[in-house]
Structure formats: structure tokens, C-alpha cells
Amino acid sequence: MGAPIPEKNEKQIMSERQENQTPKKTNYLVLGMSLGMTFGVALGIVFGVALDNMGFMSIGIAIGLSMGVAIGAALDQRHKQDNA
């Protein structure tokens, strides 16, 4: 008779599963938009209080969102170049 075949333990099975999974893709555009929206709301509140009209809050949101999209797109492009 031959030697007994060792059974795989849980750690080996889990590490094989992790090797077969694809890595998570980070979406920098969404990250940039969320950060831009946060700063945009703060900027909008400053505009609204300074001009005594909270309707100007939309200006800050628009500026922050466009800034966030630009930053997120740049980070996304940079990440693609690093992985190429």
C-alpha cells in the first residue's frame, strides 16, 4: 500500500479560492465625484452665506462636482497607465 494522500485543510482551500478571484477594480471617477460633491456643498454653503441667498449653493455644488470629475478622471487615467 502507498502512503496516504493528505487532505487539504481550510487554509489551502481558501488560498486557492483567492488566487482564482479577479482583483477588485477601483473606480477613481466615483471617488473623485464623491469628494468633489463634499467640497462643493461646503463651498456652496460659503457662497450662500456670503451672498445671503442659499440659492447660490448650486454654484458650489457645480464647481465641486466638475472639480471632482476632473480629479477622478485624471486618477483613473494615471492608474491605467501604471497597470499597462
The 8 nearest C-alpha neighbors of each residue, nearest first, counted from 0:
[[1, 2, 3, 4, 5, 6, 7, 8],
 [2, 0, 3, 4, 5, 6, 7, 8],
 [1, 3, 4, 0, 5, 6, 7, 8],
 [4, 2, 5, 1, 0, 6, 7, 8],
 [3, 5, 6, 2, 1, 7, 0, 8],
 [6, 4, 3, 7, 2, 8, 11, 1],
 [7, 5, 8, 4, 3, 9, 11, 12],
 [8, 6, 11, 5, 9, 12, 10, 4],
 [7, 9, 11, 10, 6, 12, 13, 5],
 [10, 8, 12, 11, 13, 7, 14, 6],
 [11, 9, 13, 12, 8, 14, 7, 15],
 [10, 12, 14, 9, 13, 8, 7, 15],
 [11, 13, 9, 15, 10, 14, 16, 8],
 [14, 12, 16, 10, 15, 11, 9, 17],
 [15, 13, 17, 11, 16, 12, 10, 18],
 [14, 16, 18, 12, 13, 17, 11, 19],
 [17, 15, 13, 19, 14, 18, 12, 20],
 [16, 18, 14, 20, 19, 15, 13, 21],
 [19, 17, 15, 16, 20, 14, 21, 13],
 [18, 20, 16, 17, 15, 21, 14, 22],
 [21, 19, 17, 18, 22, 16, 15, 23],
 [20, 22, 23, 19, 18, 17, 24, 16],
 [23, 21, 24, 20, 17, 18, 25, 19],
 [24, 22, 25, 21, 20, 26, 17, 27],
 [25, 23, 26, 22, 21, 27, 78, 75],
 [26, 24, 27, 23, 75, 30, 28, 29],
 [25, 27, 28, 29, 24, 30, 75, 71],
 [26, 28, 30, 71, 75, 29, 25, 31],
 [27, 29, 71, 31, 72, 30, 26, 32],
 [30, 28, 32, 31, 27, 26, 33, 71],
 [29, 31, 27, 33, 28, 32, 34, 71],
 [30, 32, 71, 67, 28, 34, 29, 33],
 [33, 31, 67, 35, 29, 68, 30, 34],
 [32, 34, 36, 30, 35, 31, 29, 37],
 [35, 33, 37, 31, 36, 32, 30, 67],
 [36, 34, 67, 63, 64, 32, 38, 37],
 [35, 37, 39, 33, 64, 63, 34, 38],
 [38, 36, 34, 35, 39, 40, 33, 41],
 [37, 39, 41, 35, 40, 36, 63, 42],
 [40, 63, 38, 60, 59, 36, 42, 41],
 [39, 41, 43, 60, 42, 37, 38, 59],
 [42, 40, 38, 44, 43, 39, 45, 37],
 [41, 43, 59, 39, 45, 40, 44, 38],
 [59, 44, 42, 56, 40, 46, 45, 41],
 [43, 45, 47, 41, 46, 42, 56, 48],
 [44, 46, 42, 48, 43, 47, 49, 41],
 [47, 45, 43, 49, 44, 48, 50, 55],
 [46, 48, 53, 44, 52, 55, 50, 56],
 [47, 49, 51, 45, 50, 46, 44, 52],
 [50, 48, 46, 51, 47, 45, 52, 44],
 [51, 49, 47, 52, 48, 46, 55, 53],
 [52, 50, 48, 49, 47, 53, 46, 55],
 [51, 53, 47, 54, 50, 55, 48, 49],
 [54, 52, 47, 55, 56, 51, 48, 44],
 [55, 53, 56, 52, 57, 47, 58, 43],
 [54, 56, 47, 53, 57, 58, 46, 52],
 [55, 57, 43, 54, 58, 59, 53, 47],
 [56, 58, 60, 55, 59, 61, 43, 54],
 [59, 57, 61, 56, 55, 60, 62, 43],
 [43, 58, 60, 39, 42, 62, 56, 57],
 [59, 61, 39, 57, 63, 40, 58, 62],
 [62, 60, 64, 58, 59, 63, 57, 65],
 [61, 63, 59, 65, 60, 64, 66, 58],
 [39, 64, 62, 35, 66, 60, 36, 61],
 [63, 65, 35, 67, 36, 61, 66, 62],
 [66, 64, 68, 62, 67, 63, 61, 69],
 [67, 65, 63, 69, 64, 68, 35, 62],
 [66, 68, 35, 31, 32, 64, 70, 65],
 [69, 67, 71, 65, 32, 66, 70, 31],
 [68, 70, 66, 72, 67, 71, 73, 65],
 [71, 69, 67, 73, 72, 68, 31, 74],
 [72, 70, 28, 31, 27, 68, 74, 73],
 [71, 73, 75, 69, 28, 74, 70, 68],
 [72, 74, 76, 70, 71, 75, 77, 69],
 [75, 73, 77, 71, 76, 72, 27, 78],
 [74, 76, 72, 78, 27, 73, 77, 71],
 [77, 75, 73, 79, 78, 74, 72, 80],
 [76, 78, 74, 80, 79, 75, 73, 81],
 [77, 79, 81, 75, 80, 76, 74, 82],
 [80, 78, 76, 82, 77, 81, 83, 75],
 [81, 79, 77, 83, 78, 82, 76, 75],
 [80, 82, 78, 79, 83, 77, 76, 75],
 [81, 83, 79, 80, 78, 77, 76, 75],
 [82, 80, 81, 79, 78, 77, 76, 75]]
